[in-house]
């Protein structure tokens, strides 16, 4: 790996910021899915206030989708900007 990989790590240091931002967005998305599953199955199994619990779960997953989508869009913009500026 010596001669080919010498200069690559320095150029890809900006990519680690993108990976960290994507990880945060994926954690938020997984949290939304887990909470939606909790509310859905809690409503189905207990049969108490089913529609209210399903609506609450859908609100949570919608919010998580919007937040994680925004973070992913910002990280894609950051990565595209750093690729254009630093690698060309």
N, CA, C and O atoms as CSV, one atom per row, in Angstrom:
chain,resi,resn,atom,element,x,y,z
A,1,UNK,N,N,0.802,-1.203,0.000
A,1,UNK,CA,C,0.000,0.000,0.000
A,1,UNK,C,C,0.846,1.269,0.000
A,1,UNK,O,O,0.280,2.362,0.017
A,2,UNK,N,N,2.116,1.180,-0.017
A,2,UNK,CA,C,2.946,2.350,0.203
A,2,UNK,C,C,2.844,3.451,-0.851
A,2,UNK,O,O,2.297,4.508,-0.536
A,3,UNK,N,N,3.326,3.278,-2.063
A,3,UNK,CA,C,3.400,4.437,-2.966
A,3,UNK,C,C,2.038,4.984,-3.400
A,3,UNK,O,O,1.873,6.198,-3.517
A,4,UNK,N,N,1.088,4.127,-3.632
A,4,UNK,CA,C,-0.202,4.592,-4.137
A,4,UNK,C,C,-0.978,5.354,-3.070
A,4,UNK,O,O,-1.647,6.337,-3.390
A,5,UNK,N,N,-0.909,4.934,-1.827
A,5,UNK,CA,C,-1.754,5.476,-0.766
A,5,UNK,C,C,-1.121,6.640,-0.005
A,5,UNK,O,O,-1.674,7.072,1.006
A,6,UNK,N,N,-0.016,7.142,-0.444
A,6,UNK,CA,C,0.683,8.179,0.321
A,6,UNK,C,C,-0.119,9.471,0.474
A,6,UNK,O,O,-0.192,10.023,1.572
A,7,UNK,N,N,-0.706,9.946,-0.587
A,7,UNK,CA,C,-1.353,11.253,-0.544
A,7,UNK,C,C,-2.871,11.165,-0.382
A,7,UNK,O,O,-3.533,12.194,-0.243
A,8,UNK,N,N,-3.420,9.978,-0.398
A,8,UNK,CA,C,-4.873,9.818,-0.376
A,8,UNK,C,C,-5.481,10.198,0.971
A,8,UNK,O,O,-6.539,10.826,1.002
A,9,UNK,N,N,-4.856,9.842,2.062
A,9,UNK,CA,C,-5.431,10.094,3.386
A,9,UNK,C,C,-5.587,11.584,3.665
A,9,UNK,O,O,-6.566,11.998,4.287
A,10,UNK,N,N,-4.662,12.368,3.226
A,10,UNK,CA,C,-4.755,13.808,3.439
A,10,UNK,C,C,-5.908,14.443,2.693
A,10,UNK,O,O,-6.526,15.392,3.175
A,11,UNK,N,N,-6.193,13.921,1.524
A,11,UNK,CA,C,-7.292,14.473,0.734
A,11,UNK,C,C,-8.652,14.015,1.243
A,11,UNK,O,O,-9.645,14.722,1.074
A,12,UNK,N,N,-8.707,12.857,1.854
A,12,UNK,CA,C,-9.986,12.315,2.300
A,12,UNK,C,C,-10.326,12.670,3.742
A,12,UNK,O,O,-11.301,12.148,4.282
A,13,UNK,N,N,-9.554,13.536,4.376
A,13,UNK,CA,C,-9.826,13.914,5.755
A,13,UNK,C,C,-11.164,14.650,5.866
A,13,UNK,O,O,-11.826,14.576,6.901
A,14,UNK,N,N,-11.559,15.350,4.821
A,14,UNK,CA,C,-12.833,16.067,4.850
A,14,UNK,C,C,-14.015,15.110,4.762
A,14,UNK,O,O,-15.127,15.448,5.168
A,15,UNK,N,N,-13.771,13.927,4.235
A,15,UNK,CA,C,-14.846,12.938,4.121
A,15,UNK,C,C,-15.269,12.409,5.496
A,15,UNK,O,O,-16.404,11.960,5.657
A,16,UNK,N,N,-14.387,12.457,6.471
A,16,UNK,CA,C,-14.742,11.975,7.811
A,16,UNK,C,C,-15.830,12.839,8.449
A,16,UNK,O,O,-16.634,12.333,9.232
A,17,UNK,N,N,-15.868,14.116,8.131
A,17,UNK,CA,C,-16.936,14.983,8.633
A,17,UNK,C,C,-18.274,14.554,8.039
A,17,UNK,O,O,-19.287,14.521,8.737
A,18,UNK,N,N,-18.272,14.229,6.759
A,18,UNK,CA,C,-19.493,13.759,6.106
A,18,UNK,C,C,-19.972,12.455,6.718
A,18,UNK,O,O,-21.168,12.275,6.945
A,19,UNK,N,N,-19.058,11.559,6.983
A,19,UNK,CA,C,-19.428,10.276,7.588
A,19,UNK,C,C,-20.026,10.494,8.977
A,19,UNK,O,O,-20.998,9.832,9.341
A,20,UNK,N,N,-19.460,11.410,9.750
A,20,UNK,CA,C,-20.000,11.694,11.085
A,20,UNK,C,C,-21.405,12.288,10.997
A,20,UNK,O,O,-22.276,11.934,11.792
A,21,UNK,N,N,-21.632,13.183,10.042
A,21,UNK,CA,C,-22.968,13.762,9.874
A,21,UNK,C,C,-23.976,12.715,9.416
A,21,UNK,O,O,-25.117,12.705,9.878
A,22,UNK,N,N,-23.556,11.833,8.507
A,22,UNK,CA,C,-24.458,10.780,8.046
A,22,UNK,C,C,-24.800,9.823,9.178
A,22,UNK,O,O,-25.937,9.363,9.280
A,23,UNK,N,N,-23.836,9.522,10.021
A,23,UNK,CA,C,-24.097,8.632,11.155
A,23,UNK,C,C,-25.149,9.237,12.077
A,23,UNK,O,O,-26.044,8.536,12.547
A,24,UNK,N,N,-25.043,10.518,12.330
A,24,UNK,CA,C,-26.029,11.195,13.175
A,24,UNK,C,C,-27.429,11.116,12.557
A,24,UNK,O,O,-28.408,10.869,13.261
A,25,UNK,N,N,-27.515,11.326,11.256
A,25,UNK,CA,C,-28.815,11.263,10.580
A,25,UNK,C,C,-29.393,9.854,10.626
A,25,UNK,O,O,-30.597,9.686,10.823
A,26,UNK,N,N,-28.559,8.850,10.449
A,26,UNK,CA,C,-29.048,7.472,10.490
A,26,UNK,C,C,-29.494,7.081,11.895
A,26,UNK,O,O,-30.448,6.319,12.047
A,27,UNK,N,N,-28.827,7.585,12.912
A,27,UNK,CA,C,-29.245,7.305,14.289
A,27,UNK,C,C,-30.620,7.927,14.555
A,27,UNK,O,O,-31.469,7.300,15.188
A,28,UNK,N,N,-30.839,9.138,14.082
A,28,UNK,CA,C,-32.150,9.776,14.250
A,28,UNK,C,C,-33.224,8.996,13.506
A,28,UNK,O,O,-34.330,8.825,14.020
A,29,UNK,N,N,-32.914,8.521,12.301
A,29,UNK,CA,C,-33.888,7.747,11.526
A,29,UNK,C,C,-34.227,6.432,12.221
A,29,UNK,O,O,-35.392,6.038,12.264
A,30,UNK,N,N,-33.227,5.755,12.762
A,30,UNK,CA,C,-33.473,4.498,13.476
A,30,UNK,C,C,-34.300,4.755,14.729
A,30,UNK,O,O,-35.179,3.959,15.061
A,31,UNK,N,N,-34.033,5.848,15.427
A,31,UNK,CA,C,-34.832,6.197,16.596
A,31,UNK,C,C,-36.295,6.401,16.210
A,31,UNK,O,O,-37.192,5.947,16.920
A,32,UNK,N,N,-36.538,7.077,15.096
A,32,UNK,CA,C,-37.909,7.272,14.634
A,32,UNK,C,C,-38.603,5.964,14.309
A,32,UNK,O,O,-39.778,5.790,14.633
A,33,UNK,N,N,-37.898,5.044,13.676
A,33,UNK,CA,C,-38.486,3.741,13.339
A,33,UNK,C,C,-38.787,2.939,14.600
A,33,UNK,O,O,-39.832,2.296,14.695
A,34,UNK,N,N,-37.877,2.977,15.563
A,34,UNK,CA,C,-38.100,2.247,16.815
A,34,UNK,C,C,-39.294,2.823,17.565
A,34,UNK,O,O,-40.119,2.070,18.082
A,35,UNK,N,N,-39.396,4.141,17.632
A,35,UNK,CA,C,-40.525,4.752,18.332
A,35,UNK,C,C,-41.844,4.492,17.609
A,35,UNK,O,O,-42.866,4.260,18.253
A,36,UNK,N,N,-41.829,4.529,16.277
A,36,UNK,CA,C,-43.046,4.217,15.525
A,36,UNK,C,C,-43.471,2.779,15.779
A,36,UNK,O,O,-44.654,2.502,15.976
A,37,UNK,N,N,-42.507,1.863,15.776
A,37,UNK,CA,C,-42.827,0.454,16.045
A,37,UNK,C,C,-43.400,0.279,17.443
A,37,UNK,O,O,-44.342,-0.488,17.646
A,38,UNK,N,N,-42.828,0.990,18.402
A,38,UNK,CA,C,-43.334,0.903,19.776
A,38,UNK,C,C,-44.787,1.362,19.852
A,38,UNK,O,O,-45.634,0.651,20.392
A,39,UNK,N,N,-45.082,2.544,19.316
A,39,UNK,CA,C,-46.448,3.059,19.381
A,39,UNK,C,C,-47.417,2.191,18.592
A,39,UNK,O,O,-48.543,1.962,19.033
A,40,UNK,N,N,-46.995,1.709,17.438
A,40,UNK,CA,C,-47.873,0.872,16.619
A,40,UNK,C,C,-48.225,-0.418,17.342
A,40,UNK,O,O,-49.403,-0.744,17.487
A,41,UNK,N,N,-47.220,-1.153,17.796
A,41,UNK,CA,C,-47.493,-2.433,18.450
A,41,UNK,C,C,-48.137,-2.248,19.814
A,41,UNK,O,O,-48.911,-3.106,20.237
A,42,UNK,N,N,-47.849,-1.171,20.509
A,42,UNK,CA,C,-48.514,-0.891,21.776
A,42,UNK,C,C,-50.004,-0.666,21.545
A,42,UNK,O,O,-50.835,-1.142,22.319
A,43,UNK,N,N,-50.341,0.057,20.480
A,43,UNK,CA,C,-51.749,0.278,20.177
A,43,UNK,C,C,-52.454,-0.977,19.708
A,43,UNK,O,O,-53.606,-1.214,20.073
A,44,UNK,N,N,-51.777,-1.785,18.903
A,44,UNK,CA,C,-52.398,-3.004,18.374
A,44,UNK,C,C,-52.582,-4.049,19.467
A,44,UNK,O,O,-53.630,-4.690,19.539
A,45,UNK,N,N,-51.585,-4.227,20.308
A,45,UNK,CA,C,-51.651,-5.282,21.331
A,45,UNK,C,C,-52.603,-4.902,22.457
A,45,UNK,O,O,-53.411,-5.730,22.877
A,46,UNK,N,N,-52.528,-3.672,22.955
A,46,UNK,CA,C,-53.384,-3.287,24.084
A,46,UNK,C,C,-54.795,-2.919,23.646
A,46,UNK,O,O,-55.725,-2.980,24.451
A,47,UNK,N,N,-54.969,-2.541,22.399
A,47,UNK,CA,C,-56.263,-2.137,21.836
A,47,UNK,C,C,-56.899,-0.977,22.600
A,47,UNK,O,O,-58.123,-0.862,22.670
A,48,UNK,N,N,-56.066,-0.134,23.161
A,48,UNK,CA,C,-56.539,1.073,23.835
A,48,UNK,C,C,-56.007,2.273,23.066
A,48,UNK,O,O,-54.798,2.413,22.882
A,49,UNK,N,N,-56.893,3.122,22.627
A,49,UNK,CA,C,-56.519,4.332,21.895
A,49,UNK,C,C,-55.606,4.007,20.711
A,49,UNK,O,O,-54.549,4.616,20.542
A,50,UNK,N,N,-56.025,3.048,19.904
A,50,UNK,CA,C,-55.193,2.554,18.808
A,50,UNK,C,C,-54.855,3.669,17.825
A,50,UNK,O,O,-53.688,3.866,17.487
A,51,UNK,N,N,-55.858,4.390,17.369
A,51,UNK,CA,C,-55.617,5.399,16.341
A,51,UNK,C,C,-54.788,6.563,16.868
A,51,UNK,O,O,-53.987,7.132,16.126
A,52,UNK,N,N,-54.964,6.924,18.129
A,52,UNK,CA,C,-54.149,8.001,18.698
A,52,UNK,C,C,-52.685,7.587,18.759
A,52,UNK,O,O,-51.796,8.382,18.454
A,53,UNK,N,N,-52.437,6.333,19.157
A,53,UNK,CA,C,-51.053,5.858,19.241
A,53,UNK,C,C,-50.418,5.732,17.860
A,53,UNK,O,O,-49.239,6.041,17.684
A,54,UNK,N,N,-51.195,5.278,16.885
A,54,UNK,CA,C,-50.653,5.174,15.530
A,54,UNK,C,C,-50.364,6.565,14.965
A,54,UNK,O,O,-49.350,6.757,14.295
A,55,UNK,N,N,-51.240,7.535,15.224
A,55,UNK,CA,C,-50.998,8.910,14.781
A,55,UNK,C,C,-49.753,9.494,15.438
A,55,UNK,O,O,-48.959,10.174,14.789
A,56,UNK,N,N,-49.591,9.223,16.730
A,56,UNK,CA,C,-48.402,9.711,17.430
A,56,UNK,C,C,-47.141,9.097,16.836
A,56,UNK,O,O,-46.145,9.790,16.626
A,57,UNK,N,N,-47.187,7.800,16.566
A,57,UNK,CA,C,-46.040,7.137,15.948
A,57,UNK,C,C,-45.730,7.685,14.567
A,57,UNK,O,O,-44.564,7.842,14.207
A,58,UNK,N,N,-46.764,7.978,13.792
A,58,UNK,CA,C,-46.549,8.544,12.461
A,58,UNK,C,C,-45.979,9.958,12.528
A,58,UNK,O,O,-45.162,10.340,11.690
A,59,UNK,N,N,-46.407,10.732,13.522
A,59,UNK,CA,C,-45.836,12.075,13.700
A,59,UNK,C,C,-44.351,11.986,14.034
A,59,UNK,O,O,-43.541,12.767,13.535
A,60,UNK,N,N,-44.008,11.020,14.889
A,60,UNK,CA,C,-42.604,10.858,15.274
A,60,UNK,C,C,-41.762,10.441,14.075
A,60,UNK,O,O,-40.685,10.993,13.852
A,61,UNK,N,N,-42.246,9.468,13.302
A,61,UNK,CA,C,-41.446,9.002,12.166
A,61,UNK,C,C,-41.374,10.065,11.066
A,61,UNK,O,O,-40.368,10.159,10.363
A,62,UNK,N,N,-42.425,10.858,10.915
A,62,UNK,CA,C,-42.380,11.951,9.943
A,62,UNK,C,C,-41.359,13.009,10.359
A,62,UNK,O,O,-40.589,13.498,9.531
A,63,UNK,N,N,-41.359,13.355,11.636
A,63,UNK,CA,C,-40.375,14.318,12.131
A,63,UNK,C,C,-38.951,13.807,12.001
A,63,UNK,O,O,-38.050,14.554,11.621
A,64,UNK,N,N,-38.747,12.531,12.319
A,64,UNK,CA,C,-37.409,11.945,12.193
A,64,UNK,C,C,-36.971,11.905,10.737
A,64,UNK,O,O,-35.794,12.104,10.436
A,65,UNK,N,N,-37.908,11.648,9.835
A,65,UNK,CA,C,-37.580,11.625,8.409
A,65,UNK,C,C,-37.176,13.008,7.919
A,65,UNK,O,O,-36.218,13.146,7.158
A,66,UNK,N,N,-37.898,14.020,8.348
A,66,UNK,CA,C,-37.576,15.388,7.923
A,66,UNK,C,C,-36.219,15.820,8.473
A,66,UNK,O,O,-35.405,16.395,7.751
A,67,UNK,N,N,-35.983,15.544,9.747
A,67,UNK,CA,C,-34.712,15.952,10.361
A,67,UNK,C,C,-33.541,15.200,9.740
A,67,UNK,O,O,-32.530,15.810,9.391
A,68,UNK,N,N,-33.665,13.881,9.598
A,68,UNK,CA,C,-32.551,13.116,9.033
A,68,UNK,C,C,-32.348,13.444,7.556
A,68,UNK,O,O,-31.213,13.449,7.079
A,69,UNK,N,N,-33.422,13.715,6.828
A,69,UNK,CA,C,-33.275,14.121,5.432
A,69,UNK,C,C,-32.567,15.453,5.291
A,69,UNK,O,O,-31.757,15.641,4.383
A,70,UNK,N,N,-32.872,16.376,6.189
A,70,UNK,CA,C,-32.203,17.676,6.175
A,70,UNK,C,C,-30.718,17.533,6.490
A,70,UNK,O,O,-29.877,18.154,5.840
A,71,UNK,N,N,-30.404,16.719,7.481
A,71,UNK,CA,C,-28.996,16.505,7.834
A,71,UNK,C,C,-28.254,15.831,6.689
A,71,UNK,O,O,-27.119,16.200,6.386
A,72,UNK,N,N,-28.883,14.840,6.047
A,72,UNK,CA,C,-28.242,14.168,4.917
A,72,UNK,C,C,-28.052,15.119,3.735
A,72,UNK,O,O,-27.039,15.047,3.038
A,73,UNK,N,N,-29.011,16.003,3.508
A,73,UNK,CA,C,-28.861,16.979,2.424
A,73,UNK,C,C,-27.714,17.946,2.711
A,73,UNK,O,O,-26.940,18.284,1.815
A,74,UNK,N,N,-27.611,18.388,3.957
A,74,UNK,CA,C,-26.512,19.287,4.320
A,74,UNK,C,C,-25.159,18.594,4.222
A,74,UNK,O,O,-24.181,19.197,3.782
A,75,UNK,N,N,-25.100,17.334,4.630
A,75,UNK,CA,C,-23.825,16.619,4.533
A,75,UNK,C,C,-23.459,16.348,3.076
A,75,UNK,O,O,-22.278,16.356,2.730
A,76,UNK,N,N,-24.447,16.110,2.221
A,76,UNK,CA,C,-24.160,15.933,0.793
A,76,UNK,C,C,-23.662,17.239,0.176
A,76,UNK,O,O,-22.751,17.236,-0.652
A,77,UNK,N,N,-24.262,18.346,0.583
A,77,UNK,CA,C,-23.805,19.650,0.103
A,77,UNK,C,C,-22.383,19.934,0.571
A,77,UNK,O,O,-21.562,20.440,-0.194
A,78,UNK,N,N,-22.094,19.608,1.824
A,78,UNK,CA,C,-20.739,19.792,2.352
A,78,UNK,C,C,-19.740,18.946,1.583
A,78,UNK,O,O,-18.672,19.429,1.207
A,79,UNK,N,N,-20.080,17.684,1.347
A,79,UNK,CA,C,-19.138,16.806,0.648
A,79,UNK,C,C,-18.933,17.255,-0.794
A,79,UNK,O,O,-17.809,17.236,-1.296
A,80,UNK,N,N,-20.000,17.654,-1.457
A,80,UNK,CA,C,-19.855,18.127,-2.832
A,80,UNK,C,C,-18.989,19.383,-2.888
A,80,UNK,O,O,-18.160,19.537,-3.785
A,81,UNK,N,N,-19.188,20.267,-1.930
A,81,UNK,CA,C,-18.390,21.492,-1.889
A,81,UNK,C,C,-16.920,21.185,-1.650
A,81,UNK,O,O,-16.054,21.742,-2.324
A,82,UNK,N,N,-16.632,20.308,-0.704
A,82,UNK,CA,C,-15.228,19.981,-0.438
A,82,UNK,C,C,-14.600,19.223,-1.596
A,82,UNK,O,O,-13.413,19.398,-1.872
A,83,UNK,N,N,-15.364,18.391,-2.273
A,83,UNK,CA,C,-14.811,17.701,-3.443
A,83,UNK,C,C,-14.476,18.684,-4.552
A,83,UNK,O,O,-13.431,18.574,-5.193
A,84,UNK,N,N,-15.355,19.635,-4.777
A,84,UNK,CA,C,-15.110,20.610,-5.839
A,84,UNK,C,C,-13.929,21.509,-5.493
A,84,UNK,O,O,-13.091,21.794,-6.348
A,85,UNK,N,N,-13.863,21.953,-4.246
A,85,UNK,CA,C,-12.821,22.910,-3.863
A,85,UNK,C,C,-11.456,22.249,-3.696
A,85,UNK,O,O,-10.458,22.754,-4.210
A,86,UNK,N,N,-11.403,21.129,-2.984
A,86,UNK,CA,C,-10.110,20.591,-2.581
A,86,UNK,C,C,-9.558,19.492,-3.476
A,86,UNK,O,O,-8.344,19.289,-3.500
A,87,UNK,N,N,-10.384,18.792,-4.197
A,87,UNK,CA,C,-9.862,17.668,-4.968
A,87,UNK,C,C,-9.657,17.986,-6.443
A,87,UNK,O,O,-9.082,17.185,-7.180
A,88,UNK,N,N,-10.117,19.129,-6.864
A,88,UNK,CA,C,-9.934,19.450,-8.285
A,88,UNK,C,C,-8.791,20.425,-8.454
A,88,UNK,O,O,-8.478,20.819,-9.577
